[in-house]
Amino acid sequence: MTTKCVLGVDLGTSAVKVSAVTRAGTILAQQSFDYPLNQPQPGYSEQNPNDWVMSTTVAIVRLILDDQIRPEDIEGISYSGQMHGLVLLDKQYQVLRPAILWNDTRTTKQCAEIDQLLGDQFVKITGNRPLEGFTLPKLMWVKENEPEIWKQAELFLTPKDYVRYRMTGTLGIDYSDATGTTLLDLHTNQWSDVICDACGIPKRILPPLVPSGEKVGTITAQYAEFSGLSQQTVVFAGGADNACGALGAGILTPNKVLSSIGTSGVILKYEAQPNDEYQGQVQLEDHVIPNAYYSMGVTLAAGYSLSWYHRTFCEDQSFDEMIETAAQAPKGAHGLLFTPYIVGERAPYADANIRGSFIGVDARQQRADFTRAVIEGITFSFRDLLNIYRSQQSDFDTVVAIGGGAKSDFWLQLQADIFNTPVTKLANEQGPGLGAAMLAAVGLGWFPDFQACAEVFVTTQRVYQPNPLNVAKYDELYQSYQAIYPATKDVSRALQRFQA
């Protein structure tokens, strides 16, 4: 008996994960493969786009050979990808330079130029402020700093769109990733002439726009031979990782908020229409769902802060052991607070220069206190983001947790207590990869719409309720946490001259 499936390709910052998912929403098998991150200078973050293609192919080959997924049973493929990355191609659609990633911060000067050129008009058009992570300032940086490369540039793509091009031969960008470039008019869903003209970006290099759930082609003969896939496999456009993560977590109504802890951290909310009241405090993007949007606030170094801490101070412990010891420390970590600004911050403080802090270091504290402080600090940074919605009376009554913060009962309860909101743990939490698979499943006609698909693919395991006593204690601690950024931002700038 054969089992038909779709593949969800989740192209992350450090690895690709490919999931084979059945019509019943069951994960048949998964394979992942890592690729390197290059940081040639402070603030730079680059990858070789061909590494993404090779790693994706290795994962697919392993699904076919090791997990015995028959190529003819793979009916569709779709994608989730790290956002904002810049892949520049020449006239032969060959890669011109390493991709500049979402967490690259070299473009502060270009962001200031955009602000000077367009001011509030930029926020009105895009729903976003010009930040270092977006694709537009990266394009401007290449234009200003690598003119020979710029002269050869014929087209740009974002990461998952480049992988899809290599598999299908079809060029394009979906709307959810297009809004993440900040070159799209959020209200018309067309490339903005105003922004292109003001910033000197020729429209000829902008890729064709396609809906996330649209069929874009099938596997080419060359890639079929390379990977073992069937040429009959239908390929769908896919979407930005955060949009796919929201879909895969069932964030399909305005009352639900997503809490996602990966390398970065995201608080994401479904929006029926663009909300101009946010004034760029949170990002506004097209959803992968037709005629829907989402807003999100980003903590740049959520999981990355914990990984850095583990690598630097707890290498003798496994990651799980480290989290367990944190759970043994008291709430508030004996008066110790941590701010996760170790690579700068995006929201609510758009500040590439701020750096992290341990505040309240005391001789009686143990390593477990420091570990707990890091976890509490990351969670406080998420509360900062939730407060933006609360200040706009943008109501929600449920937080759905995915990623690293959803793997620990301790951290899930901590979120419920710090947010003072019930937190849902999913039974089959797969993040953006499941959302990518859902795009293929709906695109193939397995389900009439995304809501029907989510009812099958997305199931709840447990809901964590806030403890009133813990809520009161964390409310008090949070007041001190909020005081740290204004007290340390000037010190962080002054210390930058010692960072080389």
RAPEMO-V88576 format. One line per field, one symbol per residue. phi: phi as a letter, one per 30 degrees, with the letter a starting at -180 (. if undefined). psi: psi as a letter, one per 20 degrees, with the letter a starting at -180 (. if undefined). burial: # if it has 9 or more other ideal C-beta (glycine too) atoms within 8 Angstrom, else .. A space follows every 50 residues. Layout:
phi->???
psi->???
burial->???
This chain:
phi->.cbdabccccccdcacbcccbdddidddabbbadbdccbdbeidbbbded dddddddeddedddddchddeddddabbbbbedidcccccdcicddaedc cdcdcdcedddddddddbhddddddcibddbedddeddedddedcbeddd dddcacbcedddddeddbicclbddddddddhccddcchbedddddddci cdddddddcbddcddclbddedddddcjddddddcceiadedddddddci dbbddcbccbcbecbbcbbdbdadcdddhidcdcbddddehbbbcacbcd bdeddddeddddbbddcdddddddddddddeihhicbbcdcdbjbcbdcd bdcdbdbccjdbdddceedddddddddedddddedddddddchcdbbbcc cbiedccbeedddededddhbecccddbdbidddddddedddddidbdad dddddcdcbdcacccdceddedddedddddedddeddcdddedddddcdd
psi->pqoqrqpooonahirqpppoprhjjpogqqqrprqqppmhrpiqoqqohh hgggggggggghggghjkophiinhqprqpqpriqoopqahjkqphrqpp rhjpkikgghghggghhhchhghhgijqqoqhhrhghgghgghhimhhgh hiphqqrrghhgghghhijpqrprhhhghiikipohhikqpohgggghjk opihipqqpqqhjqpiarpqhghghhhiqqiipppqgarqhhghhggijk njqiiqqpooobgrqpppppphrpoiihkjhqqpqprippkrrqqqqpoh mehhghgggghhikhiqrggggghhhhhqqpillkpqpplkikaqgqjon oiiqrrqppkpqhiqrhhggghhgghgghhhhhgghhgghhjknqqjppp prbhijiphghghgggghilqppppqhloibhhhgghhggghhijhqhrh ghghhghoqpgqppqqohghggghgghhghghigghhihhggghihiji.
burial->....#########.########..#.#######.#.##.....######. ##############..#.#.#.##################..#.##..## ########.##.###..#...##.####.##############.....## .##############.##.#################..#.##.###.##. #...###.##.###.#.###..##..#.###.################## ##.#.################..##..#...########..######### ##########...#..#....######.#..###.#######.####.#. #########.....#..######################..#.#.#.### ######.#.##########.######.#################..#..# .###.###.....#.##..##.###.##.##..##..##..#..#.....
